[in-house]
Amino acid sequence: MLISVYADDRYMGVQAMAAFGGTRGINAIVTMLDDEIDEVRLVAAGQLGKLGDNIGKSIVLEYLSGPQSDDKLVAERCNVLAALAIGQIGDEELAEHLPKLLKNNSPFVQLAAVQSVFMLDKAR
């Protein structure tokens, strides 16, 4: 699934490898940080964070600091994944972006940001 031409398959492959876990799962997910699709890179960063590896932090920071997609649905999906990745990675520098995500117009982005707040609070 990780080498599929379809981004949805790669997205699901990242989640499957995270469920598999271990060194092999982490190594497979790390390769997806270079994917051309933002959603795949963001889910890979979040899943790595969930597995205790914060190598994807720069991917999330790059996304949050860069321009958003002109397509509202793509931007919403990416913002949801970025918000979740913040909580999964558990980094204070990333957490500084949560207030902006909490004020997003999309209730889905807001809920993902709230979930990250709870993940960060639980980690403390």
Order of alpha helices (4+ residues) and beta strands (2+ residues): alpha-alpha-alpha-alpha-alpha-alpha-alpha-alpha
